[in-house]
Amino acid sequence: MALDRNIYWVGRQWAVTGAGIQAVDQRLQGAFDIEVSKLWDDDIESRMRAYVWLNGEDFAKALELARARFPRRSKAPLPLVESVLELIKEPMQAAGASTPAPEIASSPAAPPEPPPAAPSLVLRIARASAKFLPQWRIRTPDGRG
């Protein structure tokens, strides 16, 4: 795979790009590229150091810079409600709002009635033929077209 267009650092053998860590040598055709999602794997360094051709210092520097640029994300995503609340909380804190958002109280009332069922939809066309209509043609004043 070709180097990503967002290049943040280039070493002798490795580059930190928007896609993660990529080998500079394009003859490898992306076989040893490491995606951003796999930068924080525990065994990534030991697996790569098993290769004889690997420049260890260059790879360690690339891994360090890539991990600094792409911080570790938690594996379990927040539920929808909590993630929306987090998104709302950040602008409120930036604006200096000190009062928390009011809580929505849910009453233990009976569930609402389901809406009435819609009548079934029947589409019928009376006296329609399956014959194709002729194509429209645009004619120019000089007779071409």
C-alpha positions, -999 to 999 in steps of 0.1 A, spaced: 0 0 0 13 35 -8 22 58 20 -8 78 33 -8 114 23 -7 126 59 29 120 68 39 131 103 74 117 106 98 98 83 127 77 95 151 55 76 128 25 75 95 36 90 70 65 87 42 77 109 13 86 88 -25 91 91 -29 53 86 -5 44 114 31 31 110 41 23 74 73 9 60 90 34 38 102 8 14 73 4 -11 86 -28 -25 71 -45 6 37 -34 -7 23 -26 28 29 -61 42 43 -47 74 22 -16 78 5 -13 113 -29 3 115 -38 29 141 -62 4 158 -33 -21 163 -6 4 176 -14 -5 212 -13 -43 209 9 -58 236 30 -80 214 35 -56 184 71 -47 193 82 -83 200 66 -96 167 83 -69 147 117 -74 163 117 -110 152 125 -98 117 163 -97 109 160 -67 85 142 -45 110 160 -13 122 151 -15 159 159 21 168 139 35 139 109 12 147 110 21 184 110 59 175 81 54 150 61 34 175 67 61 202 57 89 179 26 71 166 14 62 201 18 99 211 -1 110 180 -29 84 183 -37 79 220 -52 46 232 -89 45 231 -111 24 255 -122 -9 240 -158 -7 252 -177 22 236 -200 42 258 -238 35 255 -256 60 233 -271 81 261 -238 84 279 -219 94 248 -244 121 240 -242 134 275 -204 135 272 -207 155 240 -231 180 256 -209 183 287 -177 193 269 -191 226 253 -209 235 286 -176 232 305 -158 252 278 -184 280 281 -180 281 318 -215 268 327 -213 255 363 -249 244 366 -255 208 356 -281 200 330 -315 192 345 -323 155 348 -354 142 330 -376 124 354 -393 93 341 -426 85 356 -435 48 362 -468 53 343 -483 27 320 -467 23 286 -484 44 259 -509 28 236 -495 16 203 -507 36 173 -535 21 153 -524 -1 124 -522 16 91 -545 2 64 -528 -20 39 -516 -3 7 -528 -17 -26 -514 -3 -58 -533 -11 -90 -532 4 -124 -562 -1 -147 -556 -6 -184 -518 -2 -184 -497 -17 -211 -462 -30 -207 -451 -14 -240 -421 10 -238 -427 46 -248 -407 60 -277 -376 80 -268 -376 117 -269 -352 133 -293 -340 169 -293 -338 184 -327 -315 212 -335 -323 240 -360 -296 227 -385 -313 193 -386 -287 173 -366 -297 154 -335 
